[in-house]
Amino acid sequence: MGFRLSYTGTNTRHGQYNYNINQPLPSTVAFINKPRPFPRYPGINYLDNGAGHQYHALTAEARRPLARGLTYRVAYTLARDIGDLEWRQSPENAYDRRRERRPAMDVPTHRFLSNALYELPFSKGKPILTGAGRWLNLVVGGWEVSAIYNYTTGQFLTPLWTGPDPAGTAFTASATPAVVTIRPDILRDPNFEGGGTVARWFDVSAFTAPSPGAFGTSGAGVIIGPNQNVLHGGVIKYLPVWERLKMRLELMSTNVLNHPQWSNPLTNISQAAQAGVITSVGGVYANDQTGPRNVRLALRLEW
């Protein structure tokens, strides 16, 4: 057996981000009546340095090399990646970059991954039926089973609200406020203890429209999306053909239990009927084969 405990950390400084250097200050005054550095231009995007993030992770792993027909690996990672702005994103408030500090959307807090391969102990030279004859050995020998299990917590999702610009910072050529999509005010923790349901994944009433003259008080990434819980498996049969030539017959399946891996819910609270509702499956981590059960039968020769 082998064991490993490791820490991984990265720190990014002076990353690039955009912000509007012509954005007026938030207030209840209409956009067209606010002073701006360059009043003849609706907005000026400025690419600057200063954004960054910090990643910290603790990983524990146990690995067993093949012995007595069994090999497996088990690993758990506790991680967090926090930054103020991702690559070339723009803050809602050009004068408050730290307001954008958030956990990275696609770096899960918990991730558990395990895989195992077991050679069934039947046939000649194995603990069971070691004295089997040629034909019995052909039937019961050469079997292997494999499995991969993955559990990952959900992504960090950002609530949104759509309506007339409460801060008066979005360009408009009239006294009518522009329609914007920004973060709302937050009243309490929107995540249900023990997780939500498909019809109500988070507490929509935990958010409300931003106050007049200000941006919303909600941070980004405050909603935790659905987790991923998937098992893959397979059965393998080796048949001797001639000397070192073998035939391998395998039956493999992704998502063996056909457990639905939910996609993220809609997070715009202005769409009252759809907010917090999960409407599709397929998961959010595409590399982990989270779709519906898929079975594959394969035959190949090995030498």
C-alpha positions as CSV (number, residue, x, y, z in Angstrom):
1,M,0.0,0.0,0.0
2,G,1.1,3.5,-0.7
3,F,-0.2,6.7,0.9
4,R,0.3,10.3,0.0
5,L,-0.8,13.6,1.6
6,S,0.0,16.7,-0.4
7,Y,-0.7,20.4,-0.5
8,T,-0.9,22.4,-3.7
9,G,-1.0,26.2,-3.8
10,T,-0.8,28.8,-6.5
11,N,-0.9,32.6,-6.5
12,T,-1.7,34.7,-9.5
13,R,-0.9,38.4,-9.3
14,H,-1.2,41.3,-11.8
15,G,-3.7,39.4,-14.0
16,Q,-5.5,41.4,-16.7
17,Y,-9.0,42.7,-16.3
18,N,-11.3,45.3,-18.0
19,Y,-13.1,48.1,-16.4
20,N,-15.0,51.1,-17.7
21,I,-13.0,54.2,-16.8
22,N,-15.9,56.4,-18.0
23,Q,-18.5,54.9,-15.6
24,P,-20.3,57.4,-13.4
25,L,-20.6,56.9,-9.7
26,P,-23.7,54.9,-8.6
27,S,-26.6,57.1,-7.2
28,T,-30.2,57.8,-7.8
29,V,-29.4,60.5,-10.4
30,A,-30.2,59.5,-14.0
31,F,-27.2,58.5,-16.2
32,I,-27.6,61.5,-18.6
33,N,-27.3,64.0,-15.7
34,K,-24.2,62.5,-14.1
35,P,-20.7,63.9,-14.7
36,R,-18.2,61.6,-16.5
37,P,-14.5,62.0,-17.4
38,F,-15.3,61.8,-21.1
39,P,-19.0,62.9,-21.5
40,R,-19.0,62.5,-25.3
41,Y,-18.4,58.7,-25.0
42,P,-20.8,56.2,-23.5
43,G,-18.1,54.0,-22.1
44,I,-14.3,53.4,-22.4
45,N,-13.0,49.9,-21.6
46,Y,-9.5,50.0,-20.0
47,L,-7.3,46.9,-19.8
48,D,-5.3,46.9,-16.6
49,N,-3.2,44.7,-14.4
50,G,-4.0,43.8,-10.8
51,A,-6.5,40.9,-10.8
52,G,-5.5,37.7,-9.2
53,H,-6.5,34.5,-7.4
54,Q,-5.2,32.1,-4.8
55,Y,-5.6,28.3,-5.0
56,H,-5.2,26.0,-2.1
57,A,-5.8,22.3,-2.1
58,L,-5.1,19.3,0.3
59,T,-5.1,15.9,-1.3
60,A,-5.1,12.5,0.4
61,E,-4.5,9.4,-1.6
62,A,-4.2,5.7,-1.0
63,R,-3.0,3.3,-3.7
64,R,-2.7,-0.5,-3.8
65,P,-0.7,-2.1,-6.5
66,L,-2.0,-5.3,-8.0
67,A,-1.7,-8.1,-5.4
68,R,-3.9,-11.2,-5.0
69,G,-5.9,-10.0,-8.0
70,L,-6.9,-6.6,-6.6
71,T,-5.7,-3.1,-7.3
72,Y,-7.3,0.2,-6.4
73,R,-6.7,3.9,-5.9
74,V,-8.7,6.2,-3.6
75,A,-8.2,10.0,-3.6
76,Y,-9.9,13.0,-1.9
77,T,-9.2,16.6,-2.6
78,L,-10.3,19.6,-0.5
79,A,-9.8,22.8,-2.5
80,R,-10.7,26.4,-2.9
81,D,-9.8,28.9,-5.6
82,I,-10.6,32.5,-4.7
83,G,-10.0,35.5,-6.9
84,D,-11.4,38.9,-7.7
85,L,-11.8,38.7,-11.5
86,E,-11.3,36.0,-14.0
87,W,-9.5,36.6,-17.3
88,R,-10.4,40.0,-18.7
89,Q,-13.8,40.2,-17.0
90,S,-15.3,43.5,-16.0
91,P,-16.5,44.5,-12.5
92,E,-20.1,45.7,-12.1
93,N,-18.8,48.7,-10.2
94,A,-15.6,50.0,-11.9
95,Y,-14.5,51.6,-8.7
96,D,-14.8,48.5,-6.5
97,R,-12.9,45.5,-7.9
98,R,-12.7,43.8,-4.5
99,R,-16.5,43.4,-4.6
100,E,-15.9,40.8,-7.3
101,R,-13.9,38.5,-5.0
102,R,-15.4,35.1,-5.3
103,P,-14.7,31.4,-5.4
104,A,-13.9,30.1,-8.8
105,M,-17.0,28.6,-10.4
106,D,-15.6,25.3,-11.6
107,V,-13.2,24.4,-8.7
108,P,-15.2,22.1,-6.4
109,T,-14.7,22.2,-2.6
110,H,-14.8,18.4,-2.3
111,R,-13.8,15.8,-4.9
112,F,-13.7,12.1,-4.2
113,L,-12.4,9.7,-6.9
114,S,-11.8,6.0,-6.7
115,N,-11.1,3.2,-9.1
116,A,-10.6,-0.6,-8.7
117,L,-9.9,-3.7,-10.7
118,Y,-10.5,-7.2,-9.3
119,E,-9.6,-10.5,-11.0
120,L,-12.1,-13.1,-9.9
121,P,-10.4,-15.9,-7.9
122,F,-11.7,-18.8,-10.1
123,S,-9.7,-21.2,-12.3
124,K,-6.4,-22.9,-12.4
125,G,-3.8,-21.2,-10.1
126,K,-6.5,-19.2,-8.3
127,P,-7.8,-19.8,-4.7
128,I,-11.1,-21.2,-5.9
129,L,-11.4,-24.1,-8.5
130,T,-7.7,-24.3,-8.7
131,G,-7.9,-27.8,-10.0
132,A,-10.5,-27.0,-12.7
133,G,-10.2,-28.9,-16.0
134,R,-9.6,-27.3,-19.3
135,W,-13.2,-26.7,-20.3
136,L,-14.3,-25.5,-16.8
137,N,-11.3,-23.3,-16.6
138,L,-12.3,-21.8,-20.0
139,V,-15.7,-20.9,-18.6
140,V,-14.9,-19.7,-15.1
141,G,-11.4,-18.3,-15.6
142,G,-10.1,-15.0,-16.9
143,W,-12.9,-12.8,-15.5
144,E,-12.2,-9.3,-14.2
145,V,-14.5,-6.6,-12.9
146,S,-13.7,-2.8,-12.7
147,A,-15.3,0.2,-11.3
148,I,-14.8,4.0,-11.2
149,Y,-16.7,6.1,-8.7
150,N,-16.7,9.9,-8.6
151,Y,-18.3,12.4,-6.2
152,T,-17.9,16.1,-6.7
153,T,-19.6,19.0,-5.0
154,G,-21.4,21.6,-7.1
155,Q,-20.2,24.7,-8.8
156,F,-20.4,28.2,-7.3
157,L,-23.2,30.0,-9.1
158,T,-24.0,33.7,-9.2
159,P,-27.5,35.1,-8.7
160,L,-28.8,37.7,-11.2
161,W,-31.5,40.3,-11.4
162,T,-32.8,42.0,-14.6
163,G,-34.5,45.4,-14.5
164,P,-34.1,49.2,-14.8
165,D,-30.6,50.2,-13.8
166,P,-30.9,51.1,-10.1
167,A,-27.4,52.6,-9.9
168,G,-27.7,54.8,-13.0
169,T,-24.3,53.7,-14.4
170,A,-25.4,52.0,-17.6
171,F,-25.5,54.2,-20.7
172,T,-28.8,55.6,-22.0
173,A,-29.5,58.6,-24.1
174,S,-32.7,59.5,-22.2
175,A,-33.9,59.9,-18.7
176,T,-35.3,56.3,-18.9
177,P,-32.9,53.9,-17.1
178,A,-31.3,51.2,-19.2
179,V,-32.3,47.6,-18.6
180,V,-29.4,45.8,-16.9
181,T,-28.6,42.3,-15.5
182,I,-26.7,42.6,-12.3
183,R,-26.5,40.9,-8.9
184,P,-29.4,41.4,-6.5
185,D,-29.5,42.2,-2.8
186,I,-29.0,39.2,-0.6
187,L,-31.1,38.7,2.6
188,R,-29.8,35.4,3.9
189,D,-28.1,32.2,2.9
190,P,-29.9,30.9,-0.3
191,N,-28.7,27.3,0.1
192,F,-31.1,24.8,1.7
193,E,-29.6,22.6,4.4
194,G,-29.1,19.2,2.9
195,G,-29.6,20.5,-0.6
196,G,-32.6,21.6,-2.6
197,T,-34.9,19.8,-5.0
198,V,-35.2,19.8,-8.8
199,A,-38.2,22.2,-8.6
200,R,-36.6,24.5,-6.0
201,W,-32.8,24.1,-5.8
202,F,-32.1,27.3,-3.8
203,D,-34.2,29.8,-1.9
204,V,-35.2,32.5,-4.5
205,S,-36.8,34.6,-1.7
206,A,-33.3,35.0,-0.2
207,F,-32.7,37.7,-2.9
208,T,-34.4,40.9,-3.8
209,A,-34.0,43.8,-6.2
210,P,-31.1,46.1,-5.6
211,S,-31.8,49.3,-3.6
212,P,-32.2,52.5,-5.6
213,G,-28.8,54.2,-6.2
214,A,-26.7,51.2,-5.5
215,F,-25.5,47.9,-6.8
216,G,-26.8,44.7,-5.3
217,T,-25.2,43.4,-2.0
218,S,-24.9,39.8,-3.1
219,G,-21.5,38.5,-3.8
220,A,-20.7,36.2,-6.8
221,G,-20.8,32.4,-6.4
222,V,-23.1,32.3,-3.3
223,I,-25.3,29.6,-4.7
224,I,-23.9,26.0,-4.6
225,G,-25.1,24.0,-7.6
226,P,-26.0,20.3,-7.8
227,N,-23.3,17.8,-7.0
228,Q,-22.1,14.9,-9.2
229,N,-22.4,11.3,-8.0
230,V,-21.6,8.8,-10.7
231,L,-20.4,5.1,-10.9
232,H,-18.9,3.5,-14.0
233,G,-18.2,-0.2,-14.3
234,G,-17.2,-3.0,-16.5
235,V,-16.8,-6.8,-16.9
236,I,-13.9,-8.3,-18.8
237,K,-13.3,-11.8,-19.9
238,Y,-10.0,-13.2,-21.3
239,L,-10.0,-16.2,-23.6
240,P,-6.8,-18.0,-24.5
241,V,-6.4,-18.5,-28.2
242,W,-2.8,-19.7,-28.8
243,E,0.3,-19.4,-26.7
244,R,0.5,-15.7,-25.8
245,L,-2.4,-14.7,-28.0
246,K,-5.5,-13.9,-26.0
247,M,-9.0,-12.6,-26.9
248,R,-10.4,-9.9,-24.6
249,L,-14.2,-9.5,-24.4
250,E,-15.4,-6.5,-22.4
251,L,-18.7,-5.0,-21.5
252,M,-18.3,-1.4,-20.2
253,S,-20.9,1.1,-18.9
254,T,-20.7,4.7,-18.0
255,N,-23.2,5.8,-15.3
256,V,-24.0,2.2,-14.4
257,L,-26.9,3.1,-12.1
258,N,-28.3,5.6,-14.6
259,H,-28.4,8.1,-11.8
260,P,-29.4,11.6,-13.1
261,Q,-26.6,14.1,-13.0
262,W,-28.4,17.4,-12.8
263,S,-27.4,20.5,-14.7
264,N,-27.3,23.9,-13.0
265,P,-30.6,25.8,-12.2
266,L,-31.5,29.1,-13.7
267,T,-30.2,31.8,-11.3
268,N,-32.0,35.0,-12.6
269,I,-34.5,35.8,-9.9
270,S,-36.4,38.1,-12.2
271,Q,-37.7,35.0,-14.0
272,A,-39.8,34.0,-11.1
273,A,-41.3,30.8,-12.6
274,Q,-37.9,29.4,-13.7
275,A,-35.6,30.7,-11.0
276,G,-34.1,27.9,-9.0
277,V,-35.6,25.2,-11.2
278,I,-33.4,22.5,-12.8
279,T,-34.7,21.7,-16.3
280,S,-32.0,19.3,-17.7
281,V,-29.6,16.5,-16.9
282,G,-26.0,15.9,-18.1
283,G,-24.1,17.3,-15.2
284,V,-21.7,20.2,-15.3
285,Y,-18.3,18.4,-15.5
286,A,-18.2,17.2,-19.0
287,N,-14.9,15.2,-18.7
288,D,-16.4,12.8,-16.1
289,Q,-19.0,11.2,-18.4
290,T,-22.1,12.3,-16.5
291,G,-24.6,11.6,-19.2
292,P,-27.2,8.8,-19.2
293,R,-26.1,5.2,-19.0
294,N,-24.0,4.2,-22.0
295,V,-23.1,0.5,-22.6
296,R,-20.2,-0.6,-24.9
297,L,-19.3,-4.1,-26.0
298,A,-15.8,-4.6,-27.4
299,L,-13.7,-7.5,-28.6
300,R,-10.0,-7.4,-29.3
301,L,-6.9,-9.6,-29.6
302,E,-3.9,-9.1,-27.3
303,W,-0.4,-10.6,-27.6
